[in-house]
Amino acid sequence: QVQLVESGGGLVQPGGSLRLSCAASGFAFSSYAMNWYRQAPGKERELVAGISGTGGTATYADFVKGRFTISRDNAVNTVYLQMNSLLPDDTAVYYCNRGVDWGQGTQVTVSS
């Protein structure tokens, strides 16, 4: 079955960086686009970034452009989200997504 397992979240100070990872299994990873979403307390889940199956195309929400970078390594079935210049408003649970499949999420807290 499809499994998406996120890791790399934690507590970081404003201006800091984190790299999230999502290890995928149960499907032909390189054939599918992958996405990162996030959900802050009391807010709806929102799309952060997406990447094509080959990794050649990436898209970003306006609120992370220039700060976050999505990438993937198809050799190890993993998608990444490099987050730089983190803001308190980036505090959320971050989820890996493929279509209707979701990971369990990883908490990112940006606070001094």
N, C-alpha and C positions, 0 to 999 in steps of 0.2 A: 504494500500500500504506500501511498504518497506520504512522505515525512519531510517536514521542514523544521529545522532546529536552529533557533537563533542563539547567539552568544555575543558577549562583548559589551553589554550594557554596564552601567554603574553610575557613580556619583562623580561629577567633574565640576570644576569651577568655571564661571563664565570666561569665555575666551579660550577654553581648553579644547581638547580633541579626544575623540573616541573612534574606534573602528568596530563596526558590527559585522558579524559573519552569519551566514545562513547556510547550513549544510543540508543539501537536498538528497533524497533517495526515493526509489520506487517509480521513477519515470525517466525518459530520455532527456536528461537535463538540457543538453545543448540545443534541443529542438524547441524550447519554450522561452518566451520572454518572462522575466522575473521582475517583481516590484517590491518596494519597501513602502509601507504605510505607517502611520503613527496615530495614536489616540491619546489625547490629554484628558485629564479628569473633567467630566462634565461636557466634553466636546465630542463631536462626531469623528469617526475615523477618517483620515485624509491621506491622499496619495502624496508621497514624498518624492519618489524617483522610480524610474523604470529602465530596463535595459533589454535589448533584443537578445535572441538566442546566441548569436555570434559575438555579441558584445560590441558590435559596430555602431549601434545607435543607443544613445541614452537620453532620457528626458527628465526634467526636474520641475518641481513646483517652484513658483516664483520666490517663495519665502526661503528657499535653500540654495538658490542659484549662486554660484561663486563660493559657497561654503562647503557643500557636500559633494561627494563624488561616488557614484555607483560603479561597480566593476564586477567582473565574474571570472572565475577560473574553471573552465569546462573540464579540465583534466581531473579536478578534485570535486566537481559538482557543488561548487560553493559560490555564493554571491555575497558581495561586501558592500558596506556603506561607510565610507570615510567621512567623518563629520568634524569639521574644523570651525574655529571661531564660534563655538557654541554659545547660545543665549539662554537665559532662563525660560523663554517661551518655547525652547526646543524640548523641554521636559515633557515626556510622554512614554507610553509603552510603544515600542517599535516592532512591527510585524513584517515578516517575510510572506510574500504572496505569489501564488501561481494560479491564476484563474479563480476557481472556487476553493482552492486549498490554502490554508493558513498555518503558520507556525503558532507557537504558544506565546510568543512575544518576549521582549527583553526590555527591562525598565532603564530608561535614561533620565537621570536627574541632574539638572544644571543649577548649581546653587553655591553661594559663597559661605 
